[in-house]
Amino acid sequence: MKKNFWYVYLYEDKDKKDIFKIMKFDTINEMSKVMNLKPAVLSNYFHGLIKPRDILEYCVIYQSIPL
């Protein structure tokens, strides 16, 4: 079985031009512990249900799709 991963691209500013760090996570729960946010907030942001706030203004979240 192939596995999905979550990637967080953290940028230096809100314009999201210069990448500061790229992080890879197995689960949203793991990501929430590192980013100090609730898993529901991360999921809602990823699905476009809420506007970015706090650290989310400086990042983009991607989910890998196994082929």
DSSP file (Angstrom, degrees, kcal/mol; ACC not computed):
  #  RESIDUE AA STRUCTURE BP1 BP2  ACC     N-H-->O    O-->H-N    N-H-->O    O-->H-N    TCO  KAPPA ALPHA  PHI   PSI    X-CA   Y-CA   Z-CA
    1    1 A M              0   0    0      0, 0.0     2,-0.2     0, 0.0     0, 0.0   0.000 360.0 360.0 360.0 131.8    0.0    0.0    0.0
    2    2 A K        -     0   0    0     64,-0.1     2,-0.4     1,-0.0     0, 0.0  -0.528 360.0-134.0 -82.7 152.0    1.3    3.4   -0.9
    3    3 A K        -     0   0    0     -2,-0.2     2,-0.2    62,-0.1    -1,-0.0  -0.844   3.2-135.0-114.8 141.8    1.4    6.1    1.7
    4    4 A N        -     0   0    0     -2,-0.4     2,-0.3    22,-0.1    61,-0.1  -0.623  21.4-164.1 -85.7 150.7    0.3    9.8    1.6
    5    5 A F        -     0   0    0     -2,-0.2    59,-3.0    59,-0.2     2,-0.4  -0.938  13.7-133.7-130.8 157.4    2.5   12.5    3.1
    6    6 A W  E     -AB  25  63A   0     19,-3.0    19,-3.2    -2,-0.3     2,-0.4  -0.937  18.5-162.9-110.8 133.6    1.9   16.1    4.1
    7    7 A Y  E     -AB  24  62A   0     55,-3.1    55,-2.9    -2,-0.4     2,-0.5  -0.959   3.8-162.8-118.5 134.3    4.3   18.8    3.1
    8    8 A V  E     -AB  23  61A   0     15,-2.6    15,-2.5    -2,-0.4     2,-0.7  -0.973   3.7-160.4-115.9 120.0    4.5   22.2    4.7
    9    9 A Y  E     -AB  22  60A   0     51,-2.8    51,-1.7    -2,-0.5     2,-0.5  -0.899  12.1-160.6 -98.1 112.6    6.4   24.9    2.8
   10   10 A L  E     -AB  21  59A   0     11,-3.3    10,-3.2    -2,-0.7    11,-2.0  -0.844   7.6-157.8 -99.1 126.5    7.2   27.7    5.3
   11   11 A Y  E     -A   19   0A   0     47,-3.7     8,-0.2    -2,-0.5     3,-0.0  -0.624  23.8-126.1-104.7 161.1    8.1   31.0    3.7
   12   12 A E  S    S+     0   0    0      6,-2.3     2,-0.3    -2,-0.2     7,-0.1   0.766  90.8  13.0 -76.0 -26.9   10.0   34.0    5.1
   13   13 A D  S >  S-     0   0    0      5,-0.3     3,-1.3    45,-0.1    -2,-0.1  -0.880  84.2 -97.2-143.8 174.8    7.2   36.5    4.5
   14   14 A K  T 3  S+     0   0    0     -2,-0.3    45,-0.1     1,-0.3    -2,-0.0   0.673 114.4  69.5 -71.2 -16.6    3.6   36.7    3.7
   15   15 A D  T 3  S-     0   0    0     43,-0.0    -1,-0.3     3,-0.0    43,-0.1   0.681  96.3-140.6 -73.4 -17.0    4.3   37.3    0.0
   16   16 A K    <   +     0   0    0     -3,-1.3     3,-0.1     2,-0.1    -2,-0.1   0.906  61.5 124.7  58.2  48.6    5.5   33.6   -0.1
   17   17 A K        +     0   0    0      1,-0.2     2,-0.6    -4,-0.1    -1,-0.1   0.801  62.5  47.6-101.3 -40.0    8.4   34.3   -2.4
   18   18 A D  S    S-     0   0    0     -5,-0.1    -6,-2.3     0, 0.0     2,-0.3  -0.915  79.1-135.6-111.4 120.4   11.4   32.9   -0.5
   19   19 A I  E     -A   11   0A   0     -2,-0.6    -8,-0.3    -8,-0.2     3,-0.1  -0.562  20.3-179.0 -74.9 129.6   11.1   29.4    1.1
   20   20 A F  E     -     0   0A   0    -10,-3.2     2,-0.3     1,-0.4    -9,-0.2   0.837  66.1 -11.6 -92.3 -43.7   12.5   29.3    4.6
   21   21 A K  E     -A   10   0A   0    -11,-2.0   -11,-3.3     2,-0.0     2,-0.5  -0.989  50.7-146.5-159.3 147.8   11.9   25.6    5.3
   22   22 A I  E     -A    9   0A   0     -2,-0.3     2,-0.4   -13,-0.2   -13,-0.2  -0.986  21.8-171.1-118.4 127.8   10.2   22.5    3.9
   23   23 A M  E     -A    8   0A   0    -15,-2.5   -15,-2.6    -2,-0.5     2,-0.4  -0.932  10.0-152.3-122.2 144.3    8.8   19.9    6.3
   24   24 A K  E     -A    7   0A   0     -2,-0.4     2,-0.3   -17,-0.2   -17,-0.2  -0.950  16.1-178.3-117.8 133.1    7.4   16.5    5.7
   25   25 A F  E     -A    6   0A   0    -19,-3.2   -19,-3.0    -2,-0.4     3,-0.1  -0.940  29.1-147.2-131.4 151.8    4.8   14.8    8.0
   26   26 A D  S    S+     0   0    0     -2,-0.3     2,-0.3   -21,-0.2    -1,-0.1   0.825  84.7  13.9 -81.8 -35.4    3.0   11.5    8.0
   27   27 A T  S  > S-     0   0    0      1,-0.1     4,-1.7   -21,-0.1    -1,-0.1  -0.899  70.4-116.5-138.9 163.7   -0.2   12.8    9.5
   28   28 A I  H  > S+     0   0    0     -2,-0.3     4,-2.6     2,-0.2     5,-0.2   0.856 116.2  58.8 -67.3 -35.1   -2.1   16.0   10.2
   29   29 A N  H  > S+     0   0    0      2,-0.2     4,-1.6     1,-0.2    -1,-0.2   0.911 105.6  47.9 -61.3 -41.7   -1.8   15.2   14.0
   30   30 A E  H  > S+     0   0    0      1,-0.2     4,-1.5     2,-0.2    -1,-0.2   0.910 112.5  49.4 -63.5 -42.6    2.0   15.1   13.7
   31   31 A M  H  X S+     0   0    0     -4,-1.7     4,-2.5     1,-0.2    -2,-0.2   0.883 107.2  55.5 -63.5 -39.3    1.9   18.4   11.8
   32   32 A S  H  X>S+     0   0    0     -4,-2.6     5,-1.6     1,-0.2     4,-1.0   0.845 104.4  53.2 -66.0 -33.9   -0.3   20.0   14.4
   33   33 A K  H  <5S+     0   0    0     -4,-1.6    -1,-0.2     2,-0.2    -2,-0.2   0.907 113.0  43.0 -67.3 -41.2    2.1   19.2   17.2
   34   34 A V  H  <5S+     0   0    0     -4,-1.5    -2,-0.2     1,-0.2    -1,-0.2   0.893 120.2  41.4 -71.3 -40.1    5.0   20.9   15.4
   35   35 A M  H  <5S-     0   0    0     -4,-2.5    -1,-0.2    -5,-0.2    -2,-0.2   0.518 104.4-128.6 -88.2  -4.9    3.0   23.9   14.3
   36   36 A N  T  <5 +     0   0    0     -4,-1.0     2,-0.3     1,-0.2    -3,-0.2   0.892  67.7 119.7  58.4  44.4    1.1   24.2   17.7
   37   37 A L  S   <S-     0   0    0     -5,-1.6    -1,-0.2    -6,-0.1    -2,-0.1  -0.933  71.3 -96.5-131.4 156.2   -2.3   24.3   16.0
   38   38 A K    >>  -     0   0    0     -2,-0.3     4,-1.8     1,-0.1     3,-0.5  -0.457  31.3-123.0 -70.5 145.5   -5.3   22.1   16.3
   39   39 A P  H 3> S+     0   0    0      0, 0.0     4,-2.5     0, 0.0     5,-0.2   0.856 112.1  57.5 -56.6 -35.9   -5.6   19.4   13.6
   40   40 A A  H 3> S+     0   0    0      1,-0.2     4,-2.6     2,-0.2     5,-0.2   0.868 104.1  52.0 -64.8 -35.9   -9.1   20.7   12.7
   41   41 A V  H <> S+     0   0    0     -3,-0.5     4,-2.3     2,-0.2    -1,-0.2   0.923 111.4  46.8 -65.7 -44.0   -7.6   24.1   12.0
   42   42 A L  H  X S+     0   0    0     -4,-1.8     4,-2.6     2,-0.2    -2,-0.2   0.918 113.9  47.8 -63.6 -43.8   -5.0   22.7    9.7
   43   43 A S  H  X S+     0   0    0     -4,-2.5     4,-2.1     2,-0.2    -2,-0.2   0.920 112.2  48.8 -64.1 -44.2   -7.5   20.5    7.9
   44   44 A N  H  <>S+     0   0    0     -4,-2.6     5,-3.0     2,-0.2     6,-0.8   0.888 112.5  48.6 -64.3 -38.7   -9.9   23.4    7.4
   45   45 A Y  H ><5S+     0   0    0     -4,-2.3     3,-1.3     3,-0.2    -2,-0.2   0.924 110.2  51.6 -65.2 -44.8   -7.1   25.6    6.1
   46   46 A F  H 3<5S+     0   0    0     -4,-2.6    -2,-0.2     1,-0.3    -1,-0.2   0.886 111.8  46.5 -59.2 -40.1   -6.0   22.9    3.7
   47   47 A H  T 3<5S-     0   0    0     -4,-2.1    -1,-0.3    -5,-0.2    -2,-0.2   0.405 116.5-114.0 -85.8   2.7   -9.5   22.5    2.3
   48   48 A G  T < 5S+     0   0    0     -3,-1.3    -3,-0.2    -4,-0.2    -2,-0.1   0.729  79.5 125.9  76.0  22.2  -10.0   26.3    2.0
   49   49 A L  S   <S+     0   0    0     -5,-3.0     2,-0.3    -6,-0.2    -4,-0.2   0.698  71.9  32.4 -86.6 -20.0  -12.7   26.5    4.6
   50   50 A I  S    S-     0   0    0     -6,-0.8    -2,-0.1    -9,-0.1    -1,-0.1  -0.933  84.7-109.6-132.9 157.5  -10.9   29.2    6.7
   51   51 A K        -     0   0    0     -2,-0.3     5,-0.1     1,-0.1     6,-0.1  -0.528  48.8 -90.1 -80.3 152.8   -8.6   32.1    5.9
   52   52 A P        +     0   0    0      0, 0.0     2,-0.3     0, 0.0    -1,-0.1  -0.349  52.1 171.9 -64.8 143.3   -5.0   31.8    7.0
   53   53 A R    >   -     0   0    0     -3,-0.1     3,-2.1    -2,-0.0     5,-0.1  -0.970  47.7  -7.6-147.4 160.1   -4.1   33.1   10.4
   54   54 A D  G >  S-     0   0    0     -2,-0.3     3,-1.4     1,-0.3     4,-0.2  -0.280 135.2  -5.1  53.2-128.3   -1.0   33.0   12.7
   55   55 A I  G >  S+     0   0    0      1,-0.3     3,-1.9   -20,-0.2    -1,-0.3   0.723 124.5  75.5 -68.6 -21.1    1.7   30.8   11.2
   56   56 A L  G X  S+     0   0    0     -3,-2.1     3,-1.0     1,-0.3    -1,-0.3   0.715  82.7  68.0 -65.9 -19.0   -0.6   29.7    8.3
   57   57 A E  G <  S+     0   0    0     -3,-1.4    -1,-0.3     1,-0.2    -2,-0.2   0.687 104.0  45.2 -69.9 -16.8   -0.1   33.2    6.7
   58   58 A Y  G <  S+     0   0    0     -3,-1.9   -47,-3.7    -4,-0.2     2,-0.3   0.229 110.0  59.6-110.3  11.8    3.5   32.1    6.1
   59   59 A C  E <   -B   10   0A   0     -3,-1.0     2,-0.4   -49,-0.2   -49,-0.2  -0.926  55.3-150.4-141.7 164.1    3.0   28.6    4.8
   60   60 A V  E     -B    9   0A   0    -51,-1.7   -51,-2.8    -2,-0.3     2,-0.5  -0.996  19.4-147.6-130.3 136.5    1.4   26.4    2.1
   61   61 A I  E     -B    8   0A   0     -2,-0.4     2,-0.3   -53,-0.2   -53,-0.2  -0.908  16.1-177.7-110.5 131.0    0.3   22.8    2.8
   62   62 A Y  E     -B    7   0A   0    -55,-2.9   -55,-3.1    -2,-0.5     2,-0.5  -0.929  15.8-148.1-123.0 148.9    0.4   20.1    0.2
   63   63 A Q  E     -B    6   0A   0     -2,-0.3   -57,-0.2   -57,-0.2     2,-0.1  -0.978  20.5-130.6-115.2 128.4   -0.6   16.5    0.3
   64   64 A S        -     0   0    0    -59,-3.0   -59,-0.2    -2,-0.5    -2,-0.0  -0.474  14.0-147.7 -74.3 148.0    1.3   13.9   -1.8
   65   65 A I        -     0   0    0     -2,-0.1     2,-0.1   -61,-0.1   -61,-0.1  -0.961  14.8-132.8-118.7 114.1   -0.8   11.6   -3.9
   66   66 A P              0   0    0      0, 0.0   -62,-0.1     0, 0.0   -64,-0.1  -0.407 360.0 360.0 -67.3 138.4    0.7    8.1   -4.4
   67   67 A L              0   0    0     -2,-0.1    -2,-0.0     0, 0.0     0, 0.0   0.403 360.0 360.0-105.0 360.0    0.8    6.9   -8.0
